[in-house]
Structure formats: structure tokens, C-alpha cells
Amino acid sequence: MTAFSEKERTALKLYCRTCDEILECRFVKDLPKQDHTTRSWRNPDGLWDGYAPVYDRDDFRSFMAIFRKLLLNKEPTNIYQILNILSRHTSYSEREQLKKIRKILQKLERHSFKLNLGTDDDKAPYTPRQACDVILNADLFHSDPEKQQALEKLQSFGSIFQGFLLKFVTDFCCQAVQVSGVVKQRKYFD
């Protein structure tokens, strides 16, 4: 195992700090306490109605501000860059574990759910990662005009989409936090 460079140690430290910030978010702390039950029923007029939990937008926004550091390609805390750093400096068996984590993350990004944001004639299936990018870039932190139509379609799914998005980001964060725990336990940036 070779020694980490100063730049790599800094990236690992920032990554662990980001994961710690995620765990300290009020949104993350309150999420397990909330009812996540979704209900639907048919009204006497034949139309469907339903209920799904509503989450605090400000808390979610604060959480997503930190979460996006794991996704953005140019961030030193991008989880895939962190996995690459770790892969260069670990044993064969640890590299195999890191490959498994990478596959889990990629599966979450592509296959957790897909939503059709197009029309019946012109289908546009969005992966969880693409849907997350729309929320980040058209709603929460930017007002990207090119993504507004996709945002409107996502919003039309209402709380159903919220549930899918929450599952994606929480599952993704669980993997990230596990990696952070190993980095801290092994004192890779000390």
C-alpha cells in the first residue's frame, strides 16, 4: 500500500466532513421519525385520491446542498473520485469491495426507478440520477430554463416522485457514509 498524497488526504478529509454534515442535517435526523406511509383510495365518483408524506422543503434543501457534493464531478468529495483514490492505495481484497460499492452506486443511479418525463409519443425515461439533477438544477439551486419542462413533469408526479427521490438519496448516502467510516477508522487522512 502506497502513501496518500497531501491532495488525496485533503480530499478524503473533506469527503468525511461532508458525510458527517449529511448525518447532522435536521432532515436526516428527522426522517426516521416521520410516517412514510402512502395511501390511495377510490372515491365514490370513481376518481383516485391519495395521501403521501410531505417533507420540510427547507430541511430537504439544506440536505441536498450537502448531498450534491457527493455527485458533482468537479468536487473533490465526489464519491467516485474518492473510490478511485482509495483503490490506488488499498489491497486487492479492499479494491474488490470498492468495486462492489461502485456497482451498487451505479445501480442506484440508473435502476432504482425510471420516470417518463416525455409524452406517450415521445418517451423520455429519466434515471434517478437524472431526476436528481433536474431537482438540483431547475428547482433547488438554479433555474435552468432547459430543465424546466422536466421539472414540471416531475412535480406532476407529486409525492410519489418525492418518495422515489428520497429512497435514491438515502440509499446513496448510506453507501457514502459507510465508505467514510472505513476511511476514518483506518485513519487514511491523519
C-alpha positions in Angstrom: 0.0 0.0 0.0 1.4 3.4 -1.0 1.1 6.6 0.9 -1.6 9.1 0.1 -0.5 12.4 -1.3 -1.4 15.6 0.5 -4.0 16.4 -2.1 -5.6 12.9 -1.6 -5.6 13.2 2.2 -7.3 16.6 1.9 -9.9 15.1 -0.4 -10.5 12.2 2.0 -10.8 14.6 4.9 -13.3 16.8 3.0 -15.3 13.7 2.0 -15.6 12.5 5.6 -16.6 16.0 6.7 -19.3 16.1 4.0 -20.6 12.7 5.2 -20.6 13.9 8.8 -22.5 17.0 7.7 -25.1 14.8 6.0 -25.6 12.8 9.2 -26.0 16.1 11.2 -28.7 17.5 8.8 -32.0 18.0 10.5 -33.6 16.4 7.5 -31.6 13.2 8.0 -32.2 13.2 11.8 -36.0 13.8 11.4 -36.6 11.4 8.5 -36.7 8.2 10.6 -39.2 9.8 13.0 -41.7 10.6 10.2 -44.5 8.5 8.9 -43.7 7.4 5.3 -47.0 5.7 4.6 -48.5 6.3 1.3 -52.2 5.6 0.9 -54.6 5.7 -2.1 -58.3 5.1 -2.4 -61.0 5.4 -5.0 -63.7 8.0 -4.3 -67.4 7.3 -4.9 -67.1 9.3 -8.2 -64.5 6.7 -9.4 -61.5 9.0 -9.3 -58.5 8.1 -7.3 -57.2 10.1 -4.3 -54.3 9.6 -2.0 -52.0 10.7 0.7 -48.2 10.7 0.9 -46.0 12.4 3.5 -44.9 15.9 2.9 -41.3 16.7 3.9 -40.0 20.1 5.1 -38.7 21.8 1.9 -36.1 24.0 3.8 -34.7 20.9 5.6 -34.6 19.0 2.3 -32.9 21.9 0.5 -30.2 22.1 3.2 -29.6 18.4 3.0 -29.4 18.5 -0.8 -26.9 21.3 -0.7 -24.5 18.9 1.1 -25.6 15.8 -0.8 -24.7 17.3 -4.1 -21.1 17.4 -3.1 -21.1 13.6 -3.4 -22.4 13.9 -7.0 -20.7 16.9 -8.6 -17.9 15.7 -10.9 -15.7 18.7 -10.1 -15.9 18.4 -6.3 -13.0 16.8 -4.5 -15.7 15.0 -2.4 -17.3 13.3 -5.5 -17.8 9.7 -4.3 -16.4 8.2 -7.5 -13.2 10.2 -7.2 -12.9 9.1 -3.5 -13.3 5.5 -4.6 -10.6 5.9 -7.2 -8.2 7.4 -4.6 -8.9 4.5 -2.2 -8.5 1.9 -5.0 -5.0 3.2 -5.8 -3.9 2.7 -2.2 -5.6 -0.4 -0.9 -5.1 -4.2 -1.1 -6.6 -6.4 -3.7 -9.4 -7.5 -1.4 -10.3 -4.0 -0.5 -10.3 -2.9 -4.2 -12.8 -5.7 -4.8 -15.0 -4.3 -2.0 -14.7 -0.8 -3.5 -15.8 -2.2 -6.9 -18.9 -3.7 -5.3 -19.7 -0.3 -3.7 -19.2 1.4 -7.1 -21.6 -1.1 -8.8 -24.2 -0.5 -6.0 -24.0 3.2 -6.5 -24.2 2.9 -10.3 -27.2 0.6 -10.0 -28.9 3.1 -7.7 -28.2 5.9 -10.2 -29.6 4.0 -13.1 -32.1 1.4 -12.0 -33.8 2.4 -8.7 -36.7 3.9 -10.7 -37.3 5.5 -14.1 -39.9 8.1 -14.7 -41.2 9.0 -18.2 -40.8 12.8 -18.4 -41.8 12.9 -22.1 -45.1 12.2 -23.7 -46.8 8.9 -24.8 -45.5 9.5 -28.3 -42.0 10.8 -27.3 -40.9 8.9 -24.2 -38.1 10.3 -22.1 -37.2 8.0 -19.3 -35.2 9.6 -16.5 -33.0 7.7 -14.2 -32.8 8.6 -10.5 -29.6 10.5 -11.1 -31.1 12.5 -14.0 -34.2 13.3 -11.9 -32.0 14.4 -9.0 -30.0 16.6 -11.4 -33.3 18.2 -12.6 -34.3 18.9 -9.0 -30.9 20.4 -8.2 -30.5 22.4 -11.3 -34.1 23.5 -12.1 -35.6 23.9 -8.7 -33.4 23.9 -5.6 -30.2 25.8 -6.6 -30.6 27.0 -10.2 -33.4 27.9 -12.6 -32.0 26.2 -15.6 -34.5 27.0 -18.4 -33.6 23.8 -20.3 -34.7 21.7 -17.4 -38.0 23.4 -16.5 -40.2 21.1 -18.6 -38.7 18.1 -16.9 -39.2 19.7 -13.6 -42.8 20.4 -14.3 -43.3 16.8 -15.2 -41.5 15.6 -12.1 -43.7 17.9 -10.0 -46.8 16.4 -11.6 -46.0 13.1 -10.0 -46.3 14.8 -6.7 -45.4 12.9 -3.5 -44.9 9.7 -5.5 -41.8 11.2 -7.0 -40.7 12.5 -3.6 -40.7 9.0 -2.3 -38.6 7.7 -5.1 -36.2 10.6 -4.8 -35.8 10.1 -1.0 -35.1 6.4 -1.5 -32.4 7.2 -4.0 -30.6 9.9 -2.0 -30.9 8.0 1.3 -29.6 4.7 -0.2 -26.8 6.6 -1.9 -25.9 8.4 1.3 -25.8 5.1 3.2 -23.1 3.8 0.9 -21.2 7.1 1.1 -21.3 7.1 4.9 -20.0 3.5 5.1 -17.0 4.4 2.9 -16.4 7.5 5.2 -16.5 5.2 8.2 -13.8 3.0 6.8 -11.7 6.0 5.8 -11.9 7.4 9.4 -11.4 4.0 11.0 -8.2 3.4 9.1 -7.1 7.0 9.6 -6.3 7.5 5.9 -6.1 11.3 6.2 -4.3 11.6 9.5 
